[in-house]
Amino acid sequence: MLKLCDLPDAYPGVANEYRPTILIDLTQSEDELQAAVSTHTRKALRQSTREGVTVASVMPLSEDIWNTFLEAYWKLWRRKSNAGALGIGQIRDLVARERFELTVSRSTDGQILSWHAYVRTSERMRLHTTISDMDPSRDSTWNNMVGRAHRLHHWQDMLRFKAEGVKTYDFGGVYRGTEDREQMNIAHFKQSFGGRFADTYDAVVPLTLKGRLALSLIARIGAEFRSGGNAAGAAV
């Protein structure tokens, strides 16, 4: 099977995953990029810089960094019921093909405040996963500092990717609905960096009979699961 990502239109004849997102044009000058950032976010970037927050890549991945990243993800998963699946198998495949990028922001004492995982191509960086060290059990001083660091993290990543010749920063999806307040807040956060909304599609194209049968089975299981059936049990 062939996975096609970031298509401008649905691929004919197969199931497509609709993925609205926000794209930042990194071919603009730094001044133009900054001008598109909201006043509130620009203020947070300046304050986080004064607080000594630093942003850096942690590639190539060491075992210690990978395990620390997984610990941060599982901490998020326990705290948020709607935390998305990490896709460890997919990440390992991307690492093997040198298409995975992991960056972190750190406090002055070296503590990791946020993680950004990306799918890399020569011209586009697509956000795969973000994790921040927000903690409801800690006070607002800590959580506000982490929130500012997360904004600086995005901004510094954009500038570094721009310097490397990357043309597009893809926020990896954006919520366009009006019912989920938390997702609306995340969408507002992403919009604060400027950019434009874009409708993109991901598609899986079967290349062999085995691939077509596998996709057909997955679709049937999904349909029966959504309807309350027991296809998953039958498949086992």
N, C-alpha and C positions, 0 to 999 in steps of 0.2 A: 504494500500500500504506500502511496505517496501523499505526504502531508503538505498542503499548500496554505501559506499564511499571508495575511495582509492583502488579500485580493480586493480590487476596487469594486468588483461585481461578483455575484454568486456564480460558482462554477456549474455549468449545466450538467444535469443528469445524475448528480450525487447530492447527498445531504450536506448542507452548509451551516456553519455556525456564524450567526450575525454578531459582529463585534464593533459597536460604536466606540470611538476612542477620541483622544485629543492629540494632535500632532504639533510639535514645535519645529519650525524651520530653522535649523542650525546654520544655514548658509548666510543668515543675517549677521550684521556686526554685533559685537557684544553690547554696544549702546542701544541698538534696536531691540535686542532681546530684553534688556533691562527695562526699556521703556514700556514694554508690554506687560511687565509684572505689576501686580496690584500694589498700591501704596502700603497696605498692611504687610504684605509679604516682603517688600523691599526693606521695611523697618525691621522685620524679624531676621532677615539676612544680615543686616548690619549688626544687630545685637548679638546674634550667634557668633559672628566673626570676632566681636569684642570679647566674648566669653571663651575664646580660644578653641572652639570646635574645629576639628580637622576632618577632611574627607579624603579617602584613598582607596585604590583598588587592592584587593587581597588575592589577586591571581598571580601565579598559579595556585590552586587550592592545596593547602596542606591538610592532613588528616585532622589536626587540632582545630583549624578554622572551620572545616566542614562540620565537625561535631558540635562546635559552638553555635554555628548557624542552625543546625537541627534543633538544638536545645532552645534557641530563641523562637523557632517556629512552633515547637510543641507548647511552649509557654503561651504563645499567642493563641494556638488552637484550643487550649484549655480555657482561656479567658473569653474568647469570642465564638459563639455558636455558629456564626456564618463564615468562619475562616475558610478560605478556599483550599482545595487539595494542592499539595506542594508538587507532586509529580516527580518523585525522586528518580524514577527510571528515565524520564524525559531529560532531566538535568544531567544525568550521567552520560546520556547519548550526546547532549550538546557539548559537555566538557570534552568528550573524546574527539569531537569534530572542531574543537576550538571556537565554539559559537556561544559560549557561556561567559558571562562577566558578573563578578560579585564585588560590590563596593560597600564600605562602611563609613559611618561617621563616629568620631570618638571625642570624649571629653578631654580636658587637659590632663587628667590622671590616667588616660588610656582606656577608659571604659567604653565599650561599644554601645552607642545610643540608637543606631538604626542600621538596617541592612537593606540593600537594593540588589536584586538579582535581575539580569537582563539576558535576552536573546540577542546575539550580535550578528549583524551582517556588515558588509563593507560600507553601506550607506545608511543603515538604520539601526537604532538601538530600541528594542521593544521591552518595556518593563514587564517582568515575569512575576516577581514577588517583592513586596516591601514589608518590613517588620520594624517596628519602633519599640523602644523600651518603656512605653507608657505603662503606668501601674496605678490602678484605682486605689490601692492601699497606701500610696505615697501622696505627699502634699502637692498642692498646685504649683509650687515653685519648681519642683522636679519635673512634673509633666509639661509645664509651659516651656521649660528649657529643652526638653526632648522634642517638643513640637517645633520649636525654632530650629533645632539641629536638623530635623527631618527636612525642613524647607531648604536650609543651606545645602544639605546633602543632594537634593535634586538639582539645585543651581550649579554646584561645583561639578557634578557629573555632566551636566549639559555642556559646561565650558570645556571640560577635558575631552569629551567626545567630539566637540566642535574642532578643537585643536588637532585631533587625530584624523579629521577629514570626514567624520560622520555627518550626513546631511539632515537626518530626521530623528527627533526624539519622540518616541511613541509611548504614551502613558499606559499602554497595555489594556485599555478598556476604560469606559466611563459610564456611569449610571445616568440614564436619561429619563427615568421615571420620577414620580412625585409621591410615592407611598412609603418608601424606606428612608427614614430620616437620617440614619447613619450613612447610608450610601449617598444620599444627597449632600451631606457634609463633605464626604470624600471627593465627590464631583466638584464641589465648590473649591476645595483645596487645589485640585488639579487645574481648574479654570484660572486660578489666581496667578498662574505663570504665563497666561496669554495662550497663544496657539489657536488652532481651529478644530472644530468638530469634523470628524470624518467617519463615514460608514465603510467598514471593511468586513471581509468574510474569510473564515478559515474553512478549508474543505479537505476531506480525505478521499483520495481517488484510488479505487482498487485497480491494480495492474494485472492481477491473475485471477483465475477462478477461485482459488483459495481465499484471496483477499475479498472478493465479492461475497462469498459465503460467510466470511467472518463479519463483514459489515452488516449483512442481512440479519445474522443472528443477534448482533449487538442492538440493531434497531428494534427487533422483535422483543428482546428482553426489556429494553427501555420502555416500549409501548405498553407491555403487559404490567410492568412495575408501576407505571404511572396510573394505570387503570385498576390497580389493586390485585392483579393476577399473581401467579406463582411461577412465572417463567424462570426467575433466578434459581429457585429451588430445583426446577426440572432440569436446568442446564447443568447443575452440579451433579 
